[in-house]
């Protein structure tokens, strides 16, 4: 198959060459993340309860019992599974009155709601952007094929320019035309200063003396000299996101300026999109009152666990213990195609088929474009079912 899809990161590359011989899969055109994604699949029982092997029906009964007894359940993860599974998870959360937190957002959700932003697809950035600024983003590491797909590698970008703004010189900075060293805590101040430099507004240089004003001034000149500008950004806090989107809004008055948030999880963008079209909110949504209510600061998984306001959890396609060690103390149901530490610690665990390898599905690339995940192998897990199938089985018992 010449157009297989890799879900190793948010690029969701759909030009992978896959070959199956005697049930064994080999791939070409992948990066290191893609190689790891195609190689890593769960081993052992398809379902387990308290660490012992069980049938899918027994495990679904046990999972439904945990969620039905809970008064304040949490649904967490979702970024590494299909849109179809994400829709099932949101519906299940509504049934049990749970909070849904995708857990892998870009941090710009509140800023988008407050002032909006101009976005773009890979193709538009590749074909139109004369200047690309990577702000707190290192795509050479987090999304290894992205620079090539956007024609931003040195050999292909020609007169186009790439500028990196980060705390240290990253792998992407080594490929860039310019690097601006900026402490990670100074995003808001630097972006506000950049807004002033772009607008020709007065700037108190004494108060901004800790900022790299010379480098920011050169970046402002580059921004003003380009007709098409794109910002690639990593995770930002709320103030940093507001400042970046405000800068893009200012630039858009006289030129075309866009943003693209980079994602490590293949379908993190899909999780936000599904929540938004099902509930009106992209993250941290509670169904506890019988209708969707959102407040990321109050209803994030980390905040709920810190306040001891969760009594059971459903973790979908995420090694949540890395971010939320408090889950270890709760009755937890895990549905994942990988055998993670969270799955090993769970009371009930399902090792499902992998969307894009053993079953089909859909993912939203980090620019919002839906990409098909095609089944390549016909194995036992594929016949048992996908994450969406397991979620449906649990929902039937509630």
N, C-alpha and C positions, 0 to 999 in steps of 0.2 A: 504494500500500500504506500503510495507516494505522498499522501496527504493525511497521515496520522497526526494526532494532536498530543502535545506534551503539556501536562499540568504541573510542571515542576516549579513554576513561578507565575507571576501575574502577566507575563508576556503571552502565555498560552499559545506557543508556536504551533501552527497547523500545517507546516511543510515538512514534517518529520517522515523519513523513509523507514518503514517498518517491514521486517521480513519474519515470517513464521515458518519454521521447518521442524516437523515432528513435534509440534506443540511447544517449541522453544522460540522465544522472541528475541530478535536483535534489531537495533535501531541505528540510524545514521542521521547526521545533521543536528544532533543534540549537543548541548553544553554539559558541563559537569553536573549542574542541578538536574538537568533532564535525565542524564544517565542514572543518577541516584534515584530519581522518581520512578523510572521504568523498572529498576532493579528491586526496589523495596516493596514487598507485599507481605501481608500478614501470614504467619504460619500457625499451625496448631488448630484447635477446635473453632468451628464457625461461631459457636455461641458458648458462653460459660456463665455459671452462677457461683459466686464465692470461690472462683478459681477452678472449679470442676467443670468438665465438659457437660453440655446440656443440649437438648434439641432447640431449634429456633422457636418452636411453640412454647416450650417451657420457659425459655429466657424472655420471650415477649410477655408471657403471663407475669413473670417476676418484675419486669421493668414497668409494666402497667400498674402493678400493685404499689410500687414505690412512688410513682408519680401521682397516683390517685390518693394516697395517704398524705401527701405533702400539702402543707398550707401555703408555703412560699417557695415554689420550685423555680429553678433557673435553667434556661436553655442557653448553651454557650458553644462557641466555635463557628461552624458552618463554612469557613473560608476555604476548605479543601475538599468540598464535595460539590455535587451538581446543583443547578438551579432547581431541578425537579425535587431533589431532597430538601433543599432550603424551603421550598414552598410547603412541603409536608411538615417540616419542623415548625414553621410559623403557625400552621393550622393546629398542630398538636399543642403548642404553647397557649394558643387561645382557648383550647378545650380545657386545659388544666389551670388556667389563670397564672401562667408563668411570666417571668421576665425573660426577654430575648436579648442577648448581647453578642453581636458577631465577634467582638474581641480583637479584630485585626483591621480596624479602620485607619484612615490616613490622618485623623485628627482635624479635618477641615469641615466636618458636618455642620457644626453650629455656624461657622463663618459662611458657608454656602447658603444656609437658610437666612442669615442676616443680610448679606449684600449680594449673593450670587457670584458667578464667575463664568468666564468664557472657557470652554474646554475644546478638546480636539482629539481626533483619532491619530493612530500611528501614521497613516498615510498623509494626513494633512501636515503634520509636523515634518515628516520626511520631505515632502515636496514643496513646502512653503516657507518654513522657518529659516530665516537668515541668521538668527542668533538664538542659541539655546543656552539657558542658564540652569545648571543643576544645583538646586539649593537644598542643602542637607540630604543629598541623594548620591549614592555611589552605585549606579546601575552596572558598572563593570563587574561588580561582585554580586549584587542582589538580583540582577536581571541580565545575565552575561551576554545574551544575544541582542539586547535592546539597542545599543549603540550602532551595531551593524544594520539592524532593521530600520533605524531612523537615518541611516547613512551619515552617522556622526563619527565613525572611526576616521583616523587621520587620512587613510588612503582614499576615502570616498567623499569626504565632506567639501573638498574644494575651497571656495571662498567663504563658505559658511563658518561661523565661529561657535565654539563651545567654551563656556566659562563655568567654573566650579566654585561654589561658596561652601566652605565646610571648616570644621575645627582643625583638621589635620589634612595633610596631603594624601589623598586617597588614590586608589587605582584609576578611577575616572579622571582625577586631576592630572595624572601622568599623561593622559590622552588629550587634555584640554589645551586651548590657546592661552588661557589665563586662569590663575587660581587666586581666590581671595580668602585669606585665613581669617576666620571669625569665630570667636568663642560661642559655644552652643547656647549660652544663656543670653546672648545679645541679639537674637533674631529680630525682636520687635523694634528695638532702637535702630538697628542697621537698616531695616526695611523702611522705617519711618524717615530716616535720614535720606535714603535712596529716593523716596517719594519727593522730598524737598529738592533734591538735586535735579531730578527729572523735571519738576515743575518750575524750577528757577525760583523757588521760595526761599526766604531768609532761613539760614541754619546757624544755630548757636554752636559754633565750633569749639568753644571752651567746654560746654556741657557734653559735647560729642567727641572729646579728645581721645577717649579710650577706644574709639572705633577706627578701623582702617579707612579713613576718609579719602586718602589719595586713591586707593584701589576702588572704593565705591564710586568716586568721581569718574574714574576711567570706565567703570561698568555703566554708569549713567550715560556717558557719551556714546557707548556702544548701543545702549537701548534707544537713545534718541536718533541714532543713525540708521536703525533698521526699520523696515516697513512691516516685517513679520517676525514676532518674537514668541518664544515658547519657554515656559518654566517647568522643569521637571523637579518635583519636590518629594522628599521623604515624609516621615511622620512629623507633624508640627503641633505645638500646643495651640490653644484657642487664640491667644493674642498674636502669635506668630502667623497663624493662618489668616486672621483678619487683616494683618498688615500686608501679607503677600497678595491676597485677593484685592485689597485696596490699591496696591501698586499696579496690578494688572488692569483694574478698572481705569486708573488714571492713564495708563499707556494706551488703552483701547480707544481713547477719544481721538487720537490722530494716527493710529496704526493698528494692525491686527495683533493682539496679544492673547495668549492662551496658557492654560495650566494643564499638567498631567501629574496626578499623584501616583507614585510608584508603589507596587504591592508585591510582597513576597509570596503570600498565599495565592494560589492560582485563581480562586473564585471569591476573593474577598470583596471585589467590586460587585459580584453577583449577589452576595449576602445583603449588602446595603441596598441594591436595587430591588431585590425581592421584598425586603422589609418596607421600603418606601412605597412600592406599589400596593402592598397588602395593607399597610397601616398608615401611611402618610409620613412616617418617620424613618430615617436610615439607620438608627442605632439606639440601643438601650431602651427598648419598648416594653412596657408592663401591661399585661392583660388582667391584673389582679382585681380591678374594679369592673371587669366585664366589657371594657372597651380599651382601645390602645391609648396609652399615655406615655410620653417620652420626656426624659430629663437625663442626659448623659452623666452629669455630675452626681446626681442622686441615685440613678438606677444602673450604673455600670456594675459589672460583676464584682470588681474589686471593692467598690464602695459597699455593696450589699453584704459581702462576706466580712468586711471589716466591722460592720454593724451587727453581725450575726443575724441577718435577715433572710437567710437561705436555709431551708431544711432538707433539700434534695436537689440533685442536678442531673441534667441530661446533657452530655458532652458529645457533640457531633463533629467528627473529623478534625480533631485538634488535640494536641498534647497539652491539655490545660494546666496540668500541675506545674509546668514551667513558669507560668504567669500567676497561677492561683493555687499556691500550696495548701490553702485552707480547705480546698475541696476534699483533701484526703480524709477529713473527719466526717464527711457527709455520705449518706447513701447515694451512690452515683451510678448512672447508667451511661455506658460509653458505646457509641456506634462509630466504627472507624475501619478503614481498609488497611491501616498500619497497626502493628502491635506496639503501641506506645507504653510509656510508664503509666500514663493515666488509665489505659485499658487494663494493665496488670493490677492496678490498685482498685479497680471498680468492683462494685458488688455484682453488677450484671454487665457483660461485655459481648459485643457482636463484632466479628471480623468479616466485614462485608466485601463484596466484589469491588474492584477499582473501576470507577468511571473513566473511560478512555483507554482501558486495557481489557477488562473482562466484561463490562457492560457499557452501554451507550448513555449519553446524557448531554447536557449543555453547560457551558461555562461562559461568564462574561469577562472578556479580557479587561485589563485595567483601564483601557480607554472606553469601556462600555460596549464594545462590539461583541455580540453573542457568537460563540464558536462551538461547533459540534464536537463532542467527545465520542469517537467511534470505538466500538468493541473490536479488539484484535484477537483475543484468545477465547476459546470455548472450554472453560474449566468448571470444576465443582462449585466454586463460589459464584460464578456467573449464573449458574442454574439455580442456586439457592436464592439469590437476589441482591439488589443494590441497597444502598443506604436508604433510598426513598422507599423501597419495599419493606424494609425493617420498620421504618417509622410508620408506615401504613398499618403494619401488623400490630404495633403497639397501640396506635390510635383506635383500631377496631375493638380493643379490649377496654377502652376507657368509657 
